[in-house]
């Protein structure tokens, strides 16, 4: 069985499938799920098949993955088709946020320090998965995704539920002024350290969700720093350019 991290905030919604994968030394490539980082493709596909089996519980699901580019581009998935799961050629191009209301479709983002955010609209049965590195955070990709859900599905931001998955924390994310200056308006998110700054990207994304209209009580940060927890999650920075990536996934079950 694959070990998943899950958010308790989604527990009251059995139709909402979600999971964050955790690394495992019993699996090939420590259960990395990235096809773009050079590991043997057959081993990564085998890992993805394990995730598919354990997440779905026998339900036939369609997984959608994007070629992430640190953009603010959002793709609305309208077809019940698998994309980017068994190869990169049919992945959604140049995209860092996916959203859908199609039952049986599971959206995935790959990370190893960047901030993954999972969103669920329980009224309209719509989901979104967002990948926010510092560039995407600076571009307010999570706020734009909330706005897009309102536009496409009629979502009320105040009723959306959000889980902020493990990502590098303020304790470990040291950046220069060139990066930090983009976030000086969120004082709680930055701590000066001489000529460097410690930056809290998960906090900034939570702040942006509240600014977009979400209720703070409906936002659950994991509180887990990937760089502090390399036993369970990949960290590109802590592991000096590791090739492993874990997945944050969300979808609507067609069985409920």
Secondary structure, DSSP 8 states (H G I E B T S, - for coil): ---EE--GGGTT-TTEEEEEE---TTSGGGG---SSSSS-HHHHHHHHHHHHHHHHTT---EEEEB---S---EEEE-S---BSSS-STTSBSS-SEEEE--BTEEEEEEESSSEEEEEEETTTTEEEEEEE-HHHHHTTHHHHHHHHHHHHH---GGGEEEEE--B--TTT-EE-HHHHGGGTTSGGGEEEETTEEEE-HHHHHHHHHHHTT--GGGEEE---BTTT-TTTS--TTTTTS----EEEEEEE-S--
